[in-house]
């Protein structure tokens, strides 16, 4: 009798009408025939060189208005001229800002407001590597400087940009460039600790900002570099291709995670791009 009653309850629930969940709008068109970031404004910190530069270039190619933030004024202005001369559909702007400085971030946000720039995509790319390997030799000032640039500054900027998105009712995307060393040892304790912190920050912010339609994700690169001629360098320990990763691949991944066409339902994720480097351990000899 007990089993019969249980079955009856289950069947009665199945007969009840299901709640209708209305689908999100479908972003029409294929990636080949549309600008994936058309109409979006993308702000990239550390945007004048290496990964940041390629994020800016790939975003501009996809129709975004690009805002480059960097302390290297010469490299920053050079990239602005390059993007302008390329005649991409969006606008290009740039600002000098030390992301480790709260005062600098405040000035940046004031300038963005003065220039009527509303950010849709924030790419927290800027980061520094500590010099000290062992905790026994750790300089506490170095620890604070590294966390200031890699964690505290980006979080302060993210808070300001997220508030602006919410106040202006703009759904957007926030990206953090982390590292495979948020998971595996690099023998630079301060650097790895900052990247590990960013990994959890991504998850926390994804939940915190989801009700506002703001997606938060990360990209964890392996060894990103290329020669002066733009060619990858030999890296025998990487299982896939055995070469370094050109920064343009991180730029393209940033577009993927920023574009609603691909990642409308993606948040709290970290995309690993490392040619399989993080798969190596004492059992994987190749």
C-alpha positions in Angstrom: 0.0 0.0 0.0 2.8 2.4 0.9 4.5 2.0 -2.5 1.1 2.4 -4.3 0.5 5.7 -2.5 4.0 6.9 -3.4 3.5 6.1 -7.0 0.2 8.0 -7.0 1.8 11.1 -5.6 4.5 11.0 -8.3 1.9 10.6 -11.1 -0.1 13.5 -9.7 2.9 15.8 -9.8 3.6 14.8 -13.4 0.1 15.8 -14.4 0.5 19.3 -13.1 1.4 21.9 -15.9 5.1 22.8 -15.9 6.2 26.4 -15.4 6.7 28.1 -18.7 10.3 29.4 -19.0 10.5 32.0 -21.7 13.7 31.6 -23.8 16.3 34.4 -23.9 16.4 36.3 -27.2 18.3 34.5 -29.9 21.1 36.5 -31.4 20.6 36.0 -35.1 23.2 35.5 -37.7 26.4 33.5 -37.9 29.7 34.6 -36.6 31.0 34.9 -40.2 28.5 37.6 -41.2 28.3 39.9 -38.2 30.4 42.0 -35.9 30.2 40.1 -32.6 30.8 43.1 -30.4 29.0 45.7 -32.5 27.9 48.6 -30.3 29.8 47.4 -27.3 32.4 49.4 -25.5 35.4 47.2 -24.3 37.8 48.6 -21.8 41.1 46.7 -21.5 43.6 47.3 -18.7 47.3 46.8 -19.6 46.0 47.2 -23.1 49.1 48.5 -24.9 51.1 45.3 -25.1 51.1 41.5 -25.3 47.7 40.0 -24.3 46.0 43.3 -23.7 47.0 44.6 -27.1 45.6 41.6 -28.8 42.4 41.8 -26.8 42.0 45.4 -28.0 42.8 44.5 -31.6 40.4 41.5 -31.8 37.6 43.4 -30.1 38.0 46.3 -32.6 37.9 43.8 -35.5 34.5 42.6 -34.1 33.1 46.1 -34.2 33.6 47.2 -30.6 34.5 50.7 -29.3 37.8 50.1 -27.6 39.2 51.9 -24.6 42.9 51.2 -23.9 44.2 51.7 -20.4 47.9 51.6 -19.7 50.8 53.3 -18.0 53.0 53.1 -21.1 51.9 56.2 -22.9 54.1 55.7 -26.0 52.8 52.1 -26.6 49.3 53.1 -25.8 49.2 55.9 -28.3 51.0 53.8 -30.9 48.2 51.2 -30.6 45.5 53.9 -30.9 47.0 55.1 -34.1 47.3 51.5 -35.5 43.6 50.9 -34.7 42.5 54.2 -36.2 44.5 53.6 -39.4 43.0 50.1 -39.7 39.5 51.8 -40.0 37.7 49.3 -37.8 34.0 50.3 -37.4 34.2 51.3 -33.7 35.8 54.2 -32.0 39.1 54.1 -30.1 40.1 55.9 -26.9 42.8 55.6 -24.4 43.7 56.7 -20.9 46.8 56.7 -18.7 46.0 54.8 -15.5 48.0 52.9 -12.9 45.5 50.2 -11.9 47.3 49.6 -8.6 46.3 53.1 -7.5 42.8 53.8 -6.2 43.3 57.5 -6.9 44.3 56.6 -10.5 41.2 54.4 -10.9 39.0 57.2 -9.5 40.4 59.6 -12.1 39.9 57.1 -14.9 36.2 56.6 -13.9 35.7 60.3 -13.7 37.2 60.7 -17.2 35.0 58.0 -18.6 31.9 59.7 -17.1 33.0 63.1 -18.4 33.5 61.6 -21.9 30.1 59.8 -21.8 31.7 56.4 -22.1 29.6 53.5 -20.7 31.6 50.3 -20.5 29.9 47.0 -21.6 32.9 44.7 -21.4 35.7 45.1 -18.8 38.8 43.0 -19.4 41.0 43.0 -16.3 44.3 42.1 -18.0 46.9 44.0 -16.2 49.2 42.0 -13.9 52.8 41.8 -12.6 55.0 38.9 -11.7 56.8 38.9 -8.3 60.6 38.4 -8.2 60.7 36.4 -5.0 60.4 32.6 -5.3 60.6 31.4 -1.7 58.4 32.5 1.2 61.7 32.5 3.3 62.9 35.4 1.2 59.6 37.2 0.9 59.5 41.0 1.0 56.1 42.0 2.4 56.2 45.2 0.3 56.6 43.1 -2.8 53.7 40.9 -1.7 51.5 44.0 -1.2 52.6 45.5 -4.6 51.8 42.3 -6.4 48.4 41.9 -4.8 47.7 45.6 -5.3 48.2 45.3 -9.1 46.8 41.8 -9.7 43.9 41.7 -7.3 43.0 44.8 -5.3 43.2 47.3 -8.1 41.2 45.2 -10.6 38.6 44.6 -7.9 38.3 48.3 -7.2 37.9 49.0 -10.9 35.4 46.2 -11.3 33.3 47.6 -8.5 33.1 51.0 -10.2 32.4 49.5 -13.7 29.8 47.1 -12.3 28.0 49.9 -10.5 27.9 51.9 -13.7 26.5 49.0 -15.6 23.8 48.5 -13.0 22.9 52.2 -12.7 22.6 52.5 -16.5 20.7 49.2 -16.8 23.3 47.6 -19.1 23.9 43.9 -19.1 27.6 43.3 -19.6 30.6 41.1 -19.3 33.6 41.2 -17.0 36.7 39.2 -17.7 39.8 38.4 -15.7 43.0 37.2 -17.2 44.3 34.7 -14.7 46.9 32.0 -15.3 47.2 28.2 -15.2 49.1 29.0 -12.0 45.8 29.6 -10.2 45.8 25.8 -10.1 49.4 24.6 -10.4 52.7 25.6 -8.7 55.0 28.1 -10.5 57.5 28.6 -7.7 56.6 32.3 -7.4 54.4 32.1 -4.3 53.1 35.7 -4.5 52.2 35.6 -8.1 50.4 32.2 -7.9 48.5 33.3 -4.8 47.1 36.3 -6.7 46.0 34.2 -9.6 44.4 31.7 -7.2 42.5 34.6 -5.6 41.2 35.7 -9.0 39.9 32.2 -9.7 37.6 32.4 -6.6 36.8 36.0 -7.2 35.4 35.0 -10.6 33.0 32.5 -9.0 31.9 34.9 -6.3 31.3 37.8 -8.6 29.5 35.6 -11.1 26.8 34.8 -8.5 26.8 38.3 -7.1 26.2 40.0 -10.5 24.1 37.5 -12.2 20.8 39.1 -11.1 21.9 42.2 -13.1 22.6 40.3 -16.3 26.4 40.8 -15.8 28.5 37.8 -16.7 31.9 37.2 -15.1 34.5 34.8 -16.6 38.2 34.3 -16.8 40.9 33.1 -19.2 43.8 31.1 -17.8 46.8 31.2 -20.3 49.9 29.1 -20.3 53.1 30.5 -21.8 52.1 33.4 -24.0 54.8 35.0 -26.1 56.1 35.3 -29.6 59.2 36.5 -31.4 59.8 40.0 -32.8 58.6 38.6 -36.1 55.3 37.3 -34.5 56.3 33.7 -34.5 55.8 31.3 -31.6 58.8 30.0 -29.6 59.8 26.4 -29.0 58.4 24.9 -25.8 59.2 21.2 -25.7 57.2 20.5 -22.5 53.9 21.5 -24.0 52.1 18.4 -25.2 50.2 20.2 -28.0 52.3 21.7 -30.8 55.3 22.1 -28.4 55.5 25.9 -28.9 54.4 29.0 -27.1 51.0 30.5 -27.6 50.7 33.7 -29.6 48.7 36.4 -27.7 46.2 36.7 -30.5 44.6 33.4 -29.3 43.9 35.0 -25.9 42.4 38.0 -27.7 40.0 35.8 -29.7 39.0 33.9 -26.5 38.2 37.3 -24.9 35.9 38.0 -27.8 34.3 34.6 -27.4 33.5 35.2 -23.7 32.4 38.8 -24.3 30.1 38.2 -27.2 26.4 37.3 -26.3 26.3 35.4 -29.6 28.5 32.7 -28.0 28.5 33.2 -24.3 25.1 34.6 -23.3 24.7 31.8 -20.8 28.3 31.5 -19.7 29.4 32.9 -16.3 31.7 31.7 -13.5 33.9 29.9 -16.0 37.6 30.0 -16.6 38.8 29.0 -20.1 42.2 27.4 -20.0 44.4 28.0 -23.0 47.8 26.4 -22.4 48.6 23.8 -25.1 48.1 21.1 -22.5 50.9 22.4 -20.3 48.9 22.1 -17.1 48.3 18.4 -17.8 52.0 17.6 -17.3 53.0 16.0 -14.0 55.6 13.4 -12.9 53.7 10.7 -14.7 53.5 12.5 -18.0 57.1 12.5 -19.3 56.6 13.8 -22.8 
